[in-house]
Amino acid sequence: MLNELASDERKVLHAVSSLRIPTRLAILQATGLSNGRATRALQSMREKGIIVSHEETRQEKGRPSIIHEIAPGAFFAIGAALTVGCCTIAAVSGTGELLESHQLTIDARAFDEAGLRALLERVGNDVTEAIGRRDPTRCIAVGLSVLGRVDTDRGVWSSGLQYGPFRNFDVGSALHNVGVPVMVEDHARSMAFLERRRSAAPQRQDFAVLYMGEGLGSAFVLNGEIYRGHHGVAGEIGHIALSGNERRCICGDTGCLETVASGSGIVATAKARMAEGVISILTPRGDPSETLTLDAIHEAAKANDRLARQVLQEAGEALGEAGSILMKMLNVPRIVVCGEGSLLADCLREPMTRRIRERAPLESQRDFQIDFALYSPSDEPIGVAMLAIDGAMASAAGTAEGE
């Protein structure tokens, strides 16, 4: 669909999608086009059903602005999010609306490169079917969100310790059959982009994300843009050592924040305490090998179970340690906790806030806020689908500039 648009149309479409308030003036500033060229591009895309325009609510003085937006149903992308044992696949409209989603059960064992390629080919087949259930000509991108380190610019999954011993896996080669551009990103940056799009904060905002899932990751939005670092390795907060922590991490080091403040770390801590003989309503038969979930630990904490409350307090303090490190490094005014762990906000907020007040510089605490994002299992695929849409449109607009 993007290839069928004229160069000015691609530039304007990317601006409309990216801007928080896409008025004609804002579009002109973002694209550098003349008023006449931008107006003609907008009119053409309205006729094609890609853009809709409406008046902003009239103010007391002056003329109301015309707001230009992506039309519902104009195009869509597919997002797929890989976690341990599951892949969530979602179709997402150009306006960020969830159109459909389903889960694919996957092997939880470690993969070598051949096994990983077979897994991604299976995911690719499922993605192709999801595209086929809609108008394939309206699908402009596919995004894959994964655990571990990602070099998005090269389309490479650098490593994923939870999946096994592989390095620099070319995701595009495994998903080449889907027929549209493929973006690969990690969960933290996918969630950061989703938060940026959903937030009511100014367009050029600065904030950091702490992603609590199977692991603990972070992502940075600086001046409104995702910051990935050199070869995509920025944000490895989970593998910074926590003082007094002797637990062995999956990365091979000892004491990583991830072993305490991630979803898997919280479960592992609770299991270890029960194995030592600590009494808890989580093990009514005293069997620490039973399946244990974050939700069960949360419910036990709300029921005043001492073990559950202690484990979540320690996790909140570790999150606060991570937050204070980010504040010292970046001096961002806001940290957002995302991922499945954000559902534990009522237990994590107080110890996290307390630790930040103890450790972060006083100057950086001025006007600072901590938010726990509302979470759904569809968030990661929605975030990476929206990132893929933005990447596809930026690429098309860049191509247009070279024409």
C-alpha positions in Angstrom: 0.0 0.0 0.0 2.8 2.4 0.9 4.5 1.8 -2.4 1.4 2.9 -4.3 1.5 6.4 -2.6 3.2 9.4 -4.1 6.3 10.7 -2.4 4.5 13.7 -0.8 1.7 11.4 0.4 4.2 9.1 2.2 5.8 12.0 3.9 2.5 13.4 5.1 1.2 10.0 6.2 4.2 9.4 8.4 3.8 12.9 9.9 0.1 12.3 10.6 0.9 9.0 12.2 3.7 10.3 14.3 2.4 13.7 15.5 0.4 13.9 18.7 -1.8 16.8 17.3 -1.5 16.5 13.5 -2.7 20.0 12.3 -1.7 21.3 8.9 0.9 23.6 10.4 2.5 20.7 12.4 2.5 18.6 9.2 4.2 21.4 7.3 6.9 21.7 9.9 7.4 17.9 10.1 7.7 17.3 6.4 9.1 20.6 5.1 6.6 20.5 2.3 4.9 23.7 0.9 1.3 24.4 1.9 0.1 23.5 -1.5 1.9 20.2 -1.8 0.8 19.1 1.7 -2.8 20.1 1.1 -2.9 18.1 -2.2 -1.4 15.1 -0.5 -4.0 15.2 2.3 -6.8 15.6 -0.2 -5.6 12.7 -2.2 -5.4 10.4 0.8 -8.8 11.5 2.0 -10.2 10.4 -1.3 -8.4 7.0 -1.0 -9.9 6.5 2.5 -6.5 6.7 4.2 -6.9 10.0 6.1 -9.9 11.6 7.8 -10.1 15.2 8.8 -12.2 17.0 11.4 -12.4 20.2 13.3 -10.9 20.5 16.7 -13.2 21.6 19.5 -13.7 25.4 19.0 -12.0 27.6 21.5 -13.2 31.0 22.8 -11.0 32.9 20.3 -9.8 32.2 16.8 -10.7 29.6 14.2 -10.7 25.9 15.1 -7.8 23.8 13.8 -8.4 21.0 11.4 -7.0 17.7 12.8 -5.9 15.0 10.3 -5.9 11.4 11.4 -5.4 7.9 10.1 -8.7 6.5 8.9 -10.0 3.4 10.8 -9.3 0.4 8.6 -6.8 2.2 6.4 -4.1 -0.3 7.0 -2.8 -2.7 9.7 0.2 -4.6 11.0 0.8 -7.8 12.8 2.7 -8.0 16.1 4.1 -11.2 17.6 5.6 -11.4 21.1 7.7 -14.4 22.1 7.9 -15.3 25.8 8.9 -18.6 27.4 6.3 -21.2 26.4 4.0 -18.8 24.4 3.8 -16.5 21.5 1.0 -13.9 21.4 0.1 -12.7 17.9 -2.1 -9.7 17.2 -3.5 -7.7 14.3 -3.3 -4.0 15.0 -4.8 -1.1 13.1 -2.9 1.9 12.0 -4.6 3.8 14.8 -3.3 1.3 17.4 -6.6 -0.6 17.8 -6.4 -4.3 18.6 -8.3 -6.1 15.9 -7.7 -9.7 16.9 -5.2 -11.7 19.0 -4.5 -15.3 19.9 -1.8 -17.3 21.5 0.5 -20.0 20.1 1.9 -22.5 22.6 5.6 -23.1 22.0 8.2 -25.4 23.4 9.8 -24.1 26.6 13.1 -25.9 26.1 16.4 -24.3 25.0 16.9 -23.9 21.3 19.9 -24.1 19.1 19.9 -22.1 15.9 18.1 -24.8 13.9 15.4 -25.1 16.5 15.0 -21.4 16.8 14.6 -21.1 13.0 12.0 -23.8 13.0 10.1 -22.0 15.8 10.2 -18.7 13.9 9.1 -20.3 10.7 6.1 -21.7 12.6 5.4 -18.2 14.0 5.8 -16.9 10.4 3.2 -19.3 9.1 0.8 -18.2 11.8 1.4 -14.5 11.0 0.8 -15.2 7.3 -2.5 -16.8 8.2 -3.4 -13.7 10.3 -2.6 -11.4 7.4 -4.7 -13.6 5.1 -7.8 -13.3 7.3 -7.8 -9.6 6.5 -7.0 -7.6 3.3 -3.3 -8.6 2.7 -2.8 -5.5 0.5 -3.5 -3.4 3.7 -0.8 -5.0 5.8 2.2 -2.8 5.8 4.6 -4.4 8.4 5.2 -7.2 10.9 6.9 -6.7 14.3 8.4 -9.4 16.4 9.1 -8.6 20.1 11.5 -11.0 21.9 13.3 -11.5 25.2 17.0 -10.7 25.2 19.2 -8.3 23.2 18.2 -7.0 19.8 20.0 -5.0 17.1 16.9 -3.5 15.5 18.8 -1.6 12.7 20.3 -4.9 11.5 17.2 -7.0 12.1 19.2 -9.3 14.4 18.2 -11.1 17.6 21.7 -10.8 19.2 21.0 -13.2 22.1 18.1 -14.6 24.2 19.4 -16.3 27.3 16.0 -17.8 28.1 15.9 -19.6 24.7 19.4 -21.1 24.4 22.9 -20.7 23.0 22.5 -18.7 19.8 24.2 -15.4 18.7 23.2 -12.8 16.1 20.2 -14.6 14.6 18.8 -13.1 11.4 15.1 -12.8 12.1 14.2 -11.5 8.6 15.6 -14.6 7.0 13.3 -16.8 9.1 10.3 -14.7 8.5 10.9 -13.9 4.8 7.7 -15.6 3.6 5.3 -13.1 5.3 5.7 -10.7 2.3 6.0 -7.4 4.2 8.9 -5.6 6.1 9.7 -7.3 9.4 11.0 -5.4 12.5 12.5 -7.2 15.5 12.6 -5.4 18.9 12.9 -6.3 22.6 9.9 -6.3 24.9 11.0 -3.2 26.9 11.4 -1.0 23.9 8.1 -2.3 22.4 6.4 -1.3 25.6 8.2 2.1 25.7 6.8 2.9 22.3 3.3 1.9 23.3 3.5 4.1 26.4 4.8 7.0 24.3 1.8 6.7 21.9 -0.7 6.3 24.7 0.6 8.9 27.0 -1.0 12.3 27.4 2.5 13.8 28.0 4.0 16.3 25.5 5.2 15.0 22.2 8.9 15.4 23.0 8.9 13.7 26.3 11.6 12.0 28.3 11.0 8.9 30.4 12.3 5.4 31.2 10.6 2.1 31.2 11.3 -0.7 33.6 9.9 -3.9 32.0 9.0 -6.7 34.5 8.4 -9.9 32.6 10.3 -13.2 32.5 13.4 -10.9 32.9 14.0 -7.3 33.9 14.8 -4.8 31.2 14.7 -1.1 30.6 14.1 1.3 27.7 14.6 5.0 27.2 12.5 7.6 25.4 14.6 10.7 25.0 13.3 13.8 23.3 10.4 11.7 22.2 12.5 9.0 20.4 13.5 5.5 21.4 17.2 5.3 22.4 18.7 2.0 21.5 22.4 2.6 22.0 25.3 1.1 20.1 24.1 -2.1 18.4 20.9 -2.1 20.5 22.5 -3.0 23.8 21.2 0.0 25.8 18.9 -0.9 28.7 20.5 -4.0 30.3 19.5 -2.8 33.8 18.5 -6.4 34.8 22.2 -7.5 34.8 23.5 -4.8 37.1 24.6 -6.3 40.4 22.4 -5.8 43.5 24.4 -5.4 46.8 24.0 -8.4 49.1 22.4 -10.6 46.4 24.2 -14.0 46.0 21.8 -15.6 43.5 23.2 -16.9 40.3 21.7 -15.3 37.2 20.9 -17.0 33.8 23.7 -14.8 32.3 26.3 -16.6 34.5 27.0 -13.7 36.8 26.0 -13.5 40.5 23.7 -10.9 42.1 21.9 -9.5 39.1 18.8 -7.3 39.7 16.8 -9.6 37.4 17.1 -12.5 39.9 15.0 -10.5 42.4 12.9 -8.0 40.5 11.7 -9.9 37.5 8.6 -12.2 37.3 10.8 -15.3 37.2 12.9 -13.9 40.0 10.0 -13.3 42.3 8.7 -16.9 41.7 12.2 -18.3 42.3 12.6 -16.4 45.5 9.3 -17.6 46.9 10.1 -21.2 45.9 13.6 -21.0 47.6 12.1 -19.7 50.8 9.5 -22.5 50.9 12.2 -25.1 50.2 14.0 -23.7 53.3 10.9 -24.5 55.3 9.2 -21.1 55.5 5.5 -21.6 56.1 3.1 -20.0 53.6 -0.4 -20.4 52.3 1.2 -20.8 48.9 2.2 -24.4 49.9 -0.6 -25.8 52.0 0.9 -29.3 51.5 4.4 -28.1 52.0 5.4 -29.0 48.4 7.7 -26.3 47.0 7.8 -28.0 43.6 4.1 -27.2 42.8 3.5 -24.7 40.0 3.7 -21.2 41.3 2.6 -18.0 39.5 2.9 -14.3 40.1 -0.9 -14.1 40.4 -0.8 -16.7 43.2 1.9 -14.8 45.1 0.0 -11.5 44.6 -3.2 -13.1 46.0 -1.3 -14.5 49.0 0.2 -11.1 49.7 -3.2 -9.5 49.7 -4.3 -12.2 52.1 -1.4 -11.0 54.4 0.8 -14.0 53.8 4.1 -13.1 55.4 6.3 -14.8 52.8 4.5 -13.4 49.8 4.6 -9.8 51.3 8.3 -10.1 52.1 9.2 -11.4 48.6 7.3 -8.6 46.9 8.8 -6.0 49.3 12.3 -7.2 48.3 11.3 -7.0 44.6 10.0 -3.5 45.1 13.2 -2.4 46.8 15.2 -3.9 43.9 13.0 -2.0 41.4 13.8 1.1 43.4 17.5 0.4 43.1 17.1 0.1 39.3 15.1 3.3 39.2 17.7 5.2 41.2 20.4 4.0 38.8 18.4 5.3 35.9 17.8 8.6 37.6 21.5 9.1 38.3 22.4 8.2 34.7 19.6 9.9 32.7 17.8 12.3 35.1 14.5 11.5 33.5 11.4 13.0 35.2 9.3 9.8 34.9 9.7 6.0 35.2 7.0 3.7 34.0 6.8 0.1 35.2 5.4 -2.1 32.4 4.9 -5.8 31.8 3.2 -8.5 33.8 4.9 -7.3 37.0 3.0 -4.0 36.8 -0.1 -5.9 38.0 1.7 -6.1 41.4 1.6 -2.3 41.7 -0.2 -2.2 45.1 2.7 -4.3 46.6 5.6 -2.8 44.7 5.0 0.9 44.7 5.8 1.8 48.3 9.1 -0.1 48.6 10.2 1.1 45.2 9.4 4.7 46.0 11.1 4.5 49.4 14.3 3.1 47.9 14.4 5.8 45.2 14.0 8.5 47.9 16.9 6.9 49.8 19.3 6.5 46.8 18.4 8.9 44.0 19.9 12.5 44.0 17.6 15.0 45.6 17.8 17.2 42.5 16.5 14.4 40.3 13.5 13.7 42.6 12.0 17.2 42.0 8.8 16.8 40.0 9.6 13.1 39.5 6.8 10.5 39.1 6.5 6.7 39.1 3.7 5.1 37.1 2.6 1.5 36.8 1.1 0.9 33.4 -2.2 -1.0 33.1 -1.2 -4.4 31.5 -2.7 -6.8 29.1 -1.0 -9.8 27.4 -1.7 -8.1 24.1 0.5 -5.1 25.0 3.8 -6.4 23.7 2.4 -7.4 20.3 0.5 -4.1 20.0 3.6 -2.1 20.9 5.9 -3.9 18.4 3.2 -3.7 15.7 3.0 0.0 16.2 6.8 0.3 16.1 6.8 -1.7 12.9 4.2 0.6 11.3 6.3 3.6 12.3 9.4 2.0 10.9 7.8 1.1 7.6 6.3 4.6 7.2 9.6 6.3 8.1 11.4 4.1 5.6 8.8 4.9 2.9 9.1 8.6 3.6 12.9 8.4 3.5 12.7 6.6 0.1 10.4 9.4 -1.0 13.0 12.0 -0.1 15.5 10.3 -2.3 13.3 10.3 -5.4 
